[in-house]
Amino acid sequence: MKIAKTPTTPYYAVIFTSTSSDNQVGYEEMADKMVELAALQDGFLGIESARDEIGITVSYWKNLESIQKWKMNMEHQVARSKGKSMWYAAFKVRISKVERDYFFDKKRPNQF
């Protein structure tokens, strides 16, 4: 996965931090499906994800309305329900407004 290319600020970030349960049957397939589905949603800007001892996925959105519509998406609701009942031991969701960002790329050090 690459670093998401986001637009000029401001925009919003949904930060999903989780710990996994022992049951991961079907998780990868559902996670891939959710990324594909989110990318089709109006207002979706990008996503970044990493997993080690904890998982952190950050999705970027144009506005709060886009985030709410994604939350109400029926397939996403099914995935969230399965996450609670099967895949996650614990999770936390944080929604924040990104006021400023900057980027470094060693391959292009003079880009600023």
Secondary structure, 3 states (H helix, E strand, C coil): CCCCCCCCCCEEEEEEEEEECCCCCCHHHHHHHHHHHHHCCCCEEEEEEEECCCEEEEEEECCHHHHHHHHHCHHHHHHHHHHHHHHEEEEEEEEEEECCCCCCCCCCCCCC
